[in-house]
């Protein structure tokens, strides 16, 4: 392994310049992150096929997708402690190896029960993989390069869900459902051997004893909350008793974890970081943008399916411009974050996001697809200028030893915000569709109404972003002095 990858300053004394060694480190971590996110959506388009081939009810097969996402959310909080206990590089390599192994076992599954078990184990490995990679990258990049490096890593991660959905349809129809999992085996193997050869040494840092009580509370609370809000959303707002109980129980357990964490000397997640105004402001931005981002990903496809009567694959392609806009914006957002600070970039991104969402709130059954694509690109640009710069701004203003705690906190907030956004927007659009006229115009009005809620959620984030501008400005002036 090359130690200079872990310390880019040994390769280039200019701490503002990104050295080839640092780009190499990022490339390896990108491959692992892409594989994890790519797998999160590739199964969704094949649920009917899996139901037929494995002779299982669709409700049972759904757990191959839901179980994976719940496992992802459950594993993320442990990543900070594990990176200290075993070293971030060892954690990343072990996660990639296990992810690849469980991918192969998913492909070889002979029953739906086996498939669900291996998908959950795959999700646990994936949940450790992304935060471990972020910890490695943030530590190597330093505060003056963190914006560019995080946005570079985010480009393929934002593309991964769209690629997974499209490729999943092709693989299922052409080669059969096992190839949904075989496709990730060579990617995982390539990432593992490249990481083994070139990733920096990151020795254990003497982590304290594992907060077992906090782990038990969190491992119970996060999946329950995720399952509950997803269940409420899937039922279109109908009060399914199990989903409501799960959501309430999950919320109570997370509240209990918060009390435990602020009182514990060595908590699983250091929630005392929220006392820092910059960190807490960035956290609010990440949570709320999770609601706005993932909520819109649910609502717009409904427009193309129910108002424009397109098939599933076409609807997926028609929503791709949003991801394209995000990818176009990320490189510029990264450079501007390092140059002027992430807070100003976030504020500008929120304005652009609102501008790109308002036309979707005014949507009709006859809007041009070219116009809708341009609107989505604008909105995607706003998203690209907001979410990743918020994480970069939050991580740039904390001590390096706090990065293993901050990274999983941000990831948990983004995932929980995404779950809330998906459930909330699904409920809103379902209620509007059911109560309005059963026509294309009525359905378009329901879609537009829901997008006004997304506009409101985005506008609310302007408040913490303005606070972040003030805090970041004062700290940059103090650092310059």
N, C-alpha and C positions, 0 to 999 in steps of 0.2 A: 504494500500500500504506500501511497505517496503522501508524506506528511505535509508537503507544501500545498496540497489541496485543502487541508484543514486550516492553513494559515496563509491566505492569499497575499498578505503583506510581505511574505518571504519571497514571493514571485514578483510583486510589483509594489514599490514603496508608496505609490500614489493610491491612497485609500479611496479615491473617487473612481478610479479606472477599474473596469472588470477584466481580469486577466484571463488568458486561455484556460488556465487551470480551474478557475471558478466556473467558466462556461462548461467545462467538461463535467464538473461536479453536478451542475444544474441539469445537464443532459441526462445523466444517469438517474437522477431523482425524478425527472419528468417522466421517464419511461415507467417507473414504478407507479407514480400517481395516476398516469393515464390508464394503466391496466386496471387499477382499482375502480376508478370512476367509470371506465368503459363497461365493466362488468355489471355496474349497478343498473343499467337500463337495457342491456342486450337481451335479457330474459323476458322483459315486459311484453314484447310483440309476439312471443311464442307460447303464451299461457294456454291458449286453446289447443295448440298442437301437443303440448306436454300433457294436457288433460286427456287427449285421445290416445296418445302413444303409451302413457303409463296407466291408463284405465283408472283415472282418479277424478273426483269431482273438481270443478273449477275453483270452488272455495278452498279446497285443500291445496291445489297447485299454486294458488295465489301466495301461499307462504314461502314459496321459493324466492319471490321478490320481497315480500314484507319481512320475512325472517332475515334476509341479507341486510336490509336497511336498518332493522332493529339491532342487529349484531354490530354493524358499523357504529351506530350511536353509542352502544354500550362500551365498546372497546376504546373509543377516543379518550375518555378521561384517564385511563390507566397509562396512556402513552408517556405522559410527563414523568411519572415515577419510574416506569420501566426504562426510559432513556437514561435516567440517572443510575439506576441499578445495574444495567447491563451495558450501557454506552449506546449512543444514538445509532452508530453504524451497525453494531451487532443487532440491535433491535430492528433496524431497517432490513438487513440481510435475512434475519430469521423470519420476518414478516413476509418478505418476498418469496422465500423458499416454501413456507407453509401455504401461502396463497396459491402458488403454482401447484403444489401437491393436491390441495383440496379442489382445484380446478379440474385436475385429471380425475379425481375420484367422483366429482359431479358428472363428468362425461361417462364414467363407467357405471353409474347408478342404475340398478335394475328395478327400483321401485320409487314411488314418490316420497316415501318416508326417508329412504337413504339420501335422495336428492336434497330434501329439506335440511337434513342434518349436516351434510357437507356444505350446503350453501351458508348455513349459519356459521360454521367454522371458517369458511372462506371470508365471511363478513367480519369476523373478529380479527383475522389477519389483515384485511384491508383497512379496518378501523385503526390499527396500530401503524400501518404503513405510511399513510399521508402525513400525520403529525410528526412522525420520526424524521421523514424527509424534510419537512419544514424546519424542524429544530436544527438539523444539520446545515441547511442552507442559510438560515438566519444567522447562526453562529459564525459561519465562514464569511458571509457577506459584510457584516457590520452595518451600523446605522446609516452610512452614507451611500450604500449600494443596495439596501434592502428593497427599496421600491422597484428598481429595475429587475432584480432577481426574482422577487415574488410574482411580478406580472409576467415575466418570461415563463416561469413554471406554470402559471395559471392558464396560458394560452391553450395547450393541449387538454388541460383538465376541463375547460369550458367546452371544448369541441367534443370531448369524449362521449357525453350522453347522446348528442345528435348522431355521432358516428355509430354508437352502439345500437341505437334504435333502427337505423337504416341497414346496417350490416346484419343485425339480428334477423331481419326479414329475409335477406338474401340467403344467409346460411341455413335458416330453417327450411326454406323452400328447396334449396339446391342440394345441400349435403346432409340434412337431418339435424335434429335438436342437439345431439351430443357435441356438434361442432360449435355450439354457443360457448362451450367451455374449453374444448381442445384449442380454440384460437388463442386463448390467453396463456397456454403452456409455453410456447416458444418465446412469447414476449416476457413472461416471468423469468424464464431461464436466462435469456439474454441480459435482463436487468440484474439478476443475481450474480452472474459471472463477471459482468462489467463492474458491479459494485465491489465484489471481492477483490478485484484487481486494482481499482482506482479510488475508491472512496477513502476518505481520511480516517486515520485512527481516532476513535473517540472513546477513550477508556472510561470505565465506570467512575462516578464521582462520589461514591460513598453515600448513596441514598439512605434516608432513615427507614425505619421499619414501615412496611406497607400499612396504610390506614385501612385496616380490614373492615372496621365498622362503617366508615365512609364509603368504601367500595361496595359493600352489601346494599347499603341504602341507595346508592347511585345506580348500581346494576339492576336493582328492582325498579327504581323510579323512572329512569329514562325510557326503557322499553315500554312500560305501562303507559307513559304519557304519549309516546310515539304511536303506539297501537290505538290508544283511545281517540286521539285527534284524527288519526287516519280513518278510523272506523266511523266517526261522526261525519267526516267528509264524504266517505264512500256511500253513506246512506242518505246523502243529500240533506243533512240537517235533521233527519228523523231521530228522535231520542231513543236509540238502541240502548237498552239498559247496560249491557256488558261494556260497550264503548264508553258510555258516560262514567261508569264506575271506574274503569281503567284510567280514564283521563284525570278524574278527581284524585284517585289514589296516587297516580304518578306525580301530580302537582304537589300533593301533600308530602310525599316522600322527598321531592326536590327541595321543598321548604325546610324539611327536617335536616336534609343534608347541608343546607346553607347554615342553619344554626350550629350544626356539628362542626362545619369547616371553620367558622370564625372563632370557635372556642378551642379547637384542637391545636396543639403545638406543631404537628406535622400532618396537615390535612392532605388528602388525595389531590385536591385542587386548592391552590392558595387564593381564596376569594378576597383576601385582604388587598389584593391588587386593585380592587374596585375603589379603594380609597383615593387612588390616583385619578384626578379628573380627566386627564388625557386618555388613560386606559379605559375608564368607564364610558367616556363619550364614544370612543371607537367601538366599544362593545355594543352600545345601543345602536349605532349605525349598522353594524354587522347583523344584529338580530333583526332589526326592522327591514333591512334590505333583503334578508332571507325571506321574510314574509312577502315583500313586493316581487322579488325575482321568481320564487317558486310558485307563488299564487298566479302570476301571469302565465307561467308555463302550463298551468292547468286550464285556464280560461280560454286563451286564444285558440287552441286546437278544437274546443267545443264549437267555436264560431265556424271554423272551416268544415266541421263534420255535420253540424245540425242546421246551420244557416245556408252554407254553400253546398252541402251534400257531397263533399269529397270523400274519397276512401281514406283509410288510416295512413297509408304510406304517403299519399299526396298531401294530407294534412301535416304530416311530419316535415315534409320538404318545404311546405309553405311557411312553417314557423322557424326554419333554419336561419333566415336573415338576422334574427336577433343575436344568435351566437356569432354570426359573421361580424356584426357591429362590435360586439364585445371584444373579439379577437383583434379587430382593427385598432381599437382604442387602447388596449393593454400596453403595448410598447411605449406609446406617448405618455400614458398615465404613469408608467414606471419612471421614465426620465423626469417628468415634471415633479413627481413625488420626491425624488432625491434632490431636485434643484430648489424647489420653493416650499416643500413640505406637503405631506399628504392631505392636510386639512383643507387647503384651498382647492386642491384637485377634487376632493370629495364634494365640496359645496357646489362647484361647477358641474360635477357629474350628476348631482341630484336635480339641478335645474334642467339639464339636458334630458334626464330620465322623465321628468314631468312633462316636458315639451313633447317627448316621443310617446307618452302614454295618453295624453288628452285626445289625439285623433282616434285612438282605439275606444275611448269612451263615447265618441260620436259616430261609431261605426254603423253602416247600413248594409242591407243585403246585396247592394250593387256596387260596392266600392271596388276600384281597380286593384288587381293583385299587385301590380307594379307599385301603386301608391302604398298599399299595406306593407309591402316589402321594404320600401324606403322608410316608412314610419318605424318599422321594427329595427332597422339598422340604426336609426337615430337613438331609439330606446336602448339598444344593445351597447352603443357607444357610452351612453350615460351609466349603464350598469358597470361597464369596464372601468370607468373613471371613479367608481364608488367603492365596490366591495373589497377588492384586493388592496387599493390604497388605504382603506380603513384598517385593514390588518397590518399593513406596513407601518402606518403611523403609530398604531398602538404598540407594536413590537419595537419600534425605533426609540421610544422614549422610556423604556424600562431597562433595568439592569440585566446584563447577560445571564446571570444566574437565575433570573425569573422567567426566561424564555421557555423552559420545559413546562412551566405552569401556565403561562399565558397562551401558548399555542393550542393546547387542547381546550382551554376555555373558549377561545374564539371559534374553534371548530364545533364545539357543542352548541354554542349560541347560534351559529349559522344553520346547523341541522335542525335544532328545535324551532328556530324561526321559520325554516322551510316547511316543517311539519304543520306549524300553525297557519302559515300562509296557504298551503295546499288545502287544509281542512276548511279554513274560513272562506276562501274564495269559492271552493266547491259548494259549500252550504249556500252562500249568497246567490250564486248563479242558478243552483238547483231550485231554490225557493222562487226566484224571479221567473224561471222557465215554467214552473208549475202554476204560478198565479197569473201570469200574463196571457195574452192571446196566443193560441197555438198556431202561429203563422211564422213565416220567415222574419217578418218585421218584428213580431213580438219577441222572437228568440234573439234577434240583433239588439233590441232594446235591453234585454236581460244581460247580454254580454257587455253592452256599453255601461249599464248601471254598475256592474261589478268592477269594471275598469275605473270608474270614479272612486271606488273604495281604494283601489291600488294607488291612484293619484294622491288620495288623502294620506295613506300610509307613508308614501314617499315624502310628501310635504312635511309631515311631522318630524322626519329625520333632519330637516333643516335646522331645528333647534339645537340638538347635540352637536351637529357639525359646526355651527357658529361658535359654540363653546370650545370645540376642539381647535378652531382657527385661533382663538385668543390664547389658549394654553400653549399651543405649539409655537406661536409667534414669540411669546415671552421666553420660552425655553431656548429657541434658536438664537434670540438676541443675547441671552445669558451665556450660551455656549460660545458665541462669537466674541463676547467681551472677555 
